[in-house]
Amino acid sequence: MRWIKASVALVAVLAVLAAAGFWVLTHTRNGQDWLLARTIPLLFANQPVLSFDGLRVFVCGSASPLVAPGHAQSCVAVLAGRDLYVVDAGAGASRTFQFAGESLAPLRAILLTHFHSDHVTGIPDMNLASWVGGRAQPLTVMGPTGVEQVVAGFNEALGQDYGYRAAHHGVEFLPPGFASMVAQPVDLGVVIEQAGLVVTAFLADHSPVAPAFGYRFDFRGRSVVVSGDTIVTDVVRRAAQDADLLLHDALSLPIVQALETALTSAGRSRPAKIMADIPSYHAHAAELGALAESAGVRQLALYHLVPVPRNYLMRQVFLRDLPADTVLAADGMVFELPADSTAIVIHEP
């Protein structure tokens, strides 16, 4: 009995000491500084990936314009060797990339599939982050005809910002000549051929948006296809032929129809009309398994999700007509395709 009382007393003393120590660390200047000095370095424990022997795909944004808390809009980053390319740059995509400890310093170009807002509004953040990160040339933004207007608008809107930052940090650290982006209109076919990487643009059907592109990356025996926004077409099927990884936009028709019905019943006619309109220009999830199988795709992954599933039920509905190994991409997910191999390593965020 005496031993039990002593043990209880010891536990109580230790609890008081622990509480006192916690209070000192979090409520006093010296304690806060001591704790900061030991915890902040943990944020930078993982070194950014600056090269990969093969293709490394990072999902910067998996959402569509529909509200999706905690998800950035459409963006896929592809690292081929030492060169980084980004397909589209929706709102929040740069933050997702940087929060994961990734580096934008190797960024060579942004490839735009089309000019919907959820594919372009993150461009200035990508430009700033890569400039600050040490990008050694102006950022090229590639895309269909019309990319010149998009880039010129961002450069004009942010011209003063570029000047402020160069003046503050110094022109040696932030060369002003690297701040303004350069537009490069591209057509269908090979748009990049460099250091063993071949990037091919193909036509997407996102009518009334025209033209709209998708992109295929081929590097050291590996291949990745990013659809952009499109319905299922023979052009997409041919572009994805024998690809290792197909990242395809996807709409869940049952969920969108349920949302339309609920919004109509609630008297919210405007968002209900949006739900009625969007199925006509996105691939339906139920169609994509057959597309991947007929094209000989090794791994199907869905991104630009319409809408992003918010719970287990919605996730099951999204996936119910798809092959069992289909991946619903999430922000921060990584696909690694080592060179001259068939392996596909998937890292959850």
N, C-alpha and C positions, 0 to 999 in steps of 0.2 A: 504493500500500500504506500509506504514511504517512497519507494522507487517510482511509483506512478506519479505521485505528487511532484517529485523532483523533476520528472520528465516534462510534466505539464508546465511547470514554472520555467524550465529551460526553453521550451517552445515559445512561451509567452515573451520571454526576454528577447529571443531571437527575432520574433515578429516585430517587437517594438524597435529593435535596432535596425531591422530591414526597412521599416516604415520611415524611421528617422533618416536613414541613408538615402532613401528615395527622395524624401523632401529636400534634403541638402542638395542633391544632384539636380533637381528640377526647379528649385525655388531660390537658390542663391547664385550670385554672379559667378563665383569660383566653381561651384558645382556644375553649372550649365556649361561653362567654358571647358571644363575637364571632360564632360560627357560629349560635347560637340567634337572635341579633338580626337575622340576615340570612335565615334560613330560615323562622322561624315566620310572618312576614307572608305568605309564599307560600300558607299554608293558607287565608287569607282574601282571596285575590286576586279570586275570583269573587263578585260581589254576588248575594245571594239574589233569586229572582224573586218579587216582591210583587204583580204584576198581569200579566195577559195579555189581549190583545184577542181573545177567543175562549175555547176550552176547552183547558186544559193538564192532561194526565193524567200523574201520577207513580206508578209501581208501587213502593210501599213494602215490600210483601211478596208473594212469588209462591208460597210453599210451603204445604203442608198440614201436618197433625200428624205425618206420617211424617218421620223424621230426614232433614234436608237441611242439611249443614254450610254455613255462609256465606249462608243464605237465611232471611229473616224470614217469619213466617206472614202470613196473608191481610190485605192492606191496599192500598187504592187511593185516592190523593188527587187531587181534581179542583179546579183553580183556575179560577173563572169570573169574569173581570174582576178585581176586587180581593178576592173572597171565596173562601176555601178551605174545602172540605168533604172529610171523610175517610170512606170506606166501609169499615167494620170496622177493627180495630186489633189484629192478632195480635202475638205476642211478637216483639220486635226491630224492629218497624216504625218506631218513632220514631227509633231509631239509624240505620236506613237513610236516612231522610229527612234527618236532620241531618248525617250523614257526607257527603252529597252537596252540602252547603252551602245547603240549602233552609231556609226560615223558616216556623215554625208560628205566627207572630204573627197572620197573617190568618185563622186557623182560626175558623170560625163554628160548626161542629157536627160531631159524629161520627154517622154513620148506620149503625146495626147491622142486618145482614141476619138474624142469629139469634144465639143465645147459646152456641154451642160455644166451648170454651176457646180454640181457635186463632183466633178472631175477636174476642175481648174482652180477653185478658190484657195487651195492650199499651196499654189505655186509660189507666191511671195515668201512664205515661211520656209519652203525648201530652198529657195534662192538665198535667203538670209543665213540660214543655218549652215549651208555648204560654204558660203563665202566666209563666214566667221570660222568655220571648221578648217579652212585652209585650201579651198578649191583654187587651183592655180590658173584658171582661165575663165572667161565669161561663161555663164551657163547657157547651153543651147536648149531651146524648147522646140521640139519637132512635132509635126502633126499635119492634118489635112489643110488644104487651102483655107485661110481664115485665121491661122495661128498667128499671123503677123499682127492682126488687130488685137488679139488677146494679149500678146506680149507687149505691144506698144502701150496698151492701156495700163498694164501693171507698172511698166517702167515710168510712165508719166505720173501715175498716182504716187509712186514711192521714190521718185527722184530726190525729193528733199530729205527723206529718211536716209537714203544712201549717203548723201553729203554729210548729214549730222554724224553718222556713225564713223565715217572715215576721219572726220575732224576730231572726234572724241578719242578714238583708239589709235589714230596715226595712220598715215597713208602707206607706211611700210607694212603695217600689220594688216590693214584692210585696203588693198589697192583699189582706188575708185574705178579703174578700168575693168575690174572683174565684177562690179556690182550690177550693171545693167545687163539684162538677159538678151540673147540673140535668137530671133525666130528663124526656123528653117522649115519651110513647107516641104512636104514629101508626098510622093505618089505611091501607088500600089507597087509591090515588088520589094526588092532588097533596099533597105534604107540605111543600114549600117553593115559594114564589112571591115572588121578591124581586129587584129591580134587573135585571129581564129574564131571570132564571134561573127555570126551572121544573123541579123534581125530583118525579118520580112514582114511587111505590112500587107494585110488582106482586108477585103471589104466586109464590113458588118452591115446588117440590115436593122437600122434603128429609126426607120421612117416615122415622122417626117424629118428627122435629123439626117442630113446628107452633105458631104460624105461622112461616114463613120468607119473607123478602122479597128482591127484587132492586130496583135503582133505575135510573131513566133520567134523564139530565141533558139539558135542552134550553136552549141559550143562543146568541143571535145567529146563528141559522141553522145551528148545529152540534149534534150529538147524540152522547152516549156512554151506553152501557148496561153496567151491572155486574151480573152474574147473581147474585152470592152463590153459595150451594151449592144445586144443583138438578139434577134429571134434565131431559132435553129435553122440553118441553111446548108445547102450542099457546099457552099464556099467555105464555111466554117469547118465542115466535116473534112474537106480536102486539106485545109490548113492544119488541122489537128492530126492528120494521118500519122500513125505510129509514134505520136508524141509520148514522152515519159510522163509529163504532167500537163493537164488541161485545167486552167482556172477559168471557170465560166460564170458569167452573171446568171442569177437564178431568181425566179419569182414563184412563190407558192400560191397557186391559184385558189385552193380552198381557203387559205388564210385571208387573202386579199378579198375574196368574195364575202367571207364572214365579216370582215371589217366594213365593207361597203353596206351590207345589210344593217349592221349595228348603227353605223353613222346615219343612214337614212331614217331608221326608226327613232334616232335621237334628234332628228330635225336638223342635222348638220349637212346640208345639201352640198356645200362646196367641197369639203374633203371627201364626201361620198362620190362626187363626180370624178375626183382624182383616182379613187380606187377603181372606178368603172373604166377609166381610160388606160391605165398603165399596163394591163395584161397584153395589150396589142403590140407592144414593142419591147418586150423582154422575153427571154426564153423561160418556159415553164419548167420547173424542177422535174416534173414527171417525164419530160422529153429527153433529159440529158443522159440518162443511163444508156438509152439506145444509141444516142449520138456517140458517146464514148466507146461503146462496144463496136459499132460499125467502123469507127476510125482507128481501132486498135490502140486506144489510149491506155497506158498502164495505170495511171492514177487520176481520178476525177476529183476535183475540189471545187466547191461552189463559193463564190464571193459576190460582192455587190448584192447582198441578200435583200430581197423585197418581200416582206420586211425581215429585219434581223429577229430571229425567234427570241422571245423574252422569257420563255419558261420551257420546262421539259415537254409539255404537251405540244407546243408549237414546233419544237425541234423534231418531235416524232412525226408530226404531220408533214413537215418540210421534207423529211427523209423517206417517207413511207413507200414511195414508188421508185426508189433509187437502189442501185447495188449496195450491198452491205458494207463495202469498203469505201463508199463515198465519204469525203471529208467536207464538213461545213467549216469553211475557213473563219478564223477569228483574228482580231487585231493582235499582232505580235507573233502569230504562228510562223514557223520557219520550215521550209522544205529544202533539204540538201540532196543534190544529185551529183555524187562524185564522178569525176571524169572517167570515161571508158568503162562504165559499169552499168548495171541495171538497178542498183540499189536506190531507194528513195527513203530518206530518213526524215521523219516528221517530228518536230519539236513543238509541243504545246506551249502556249504563252504562260 
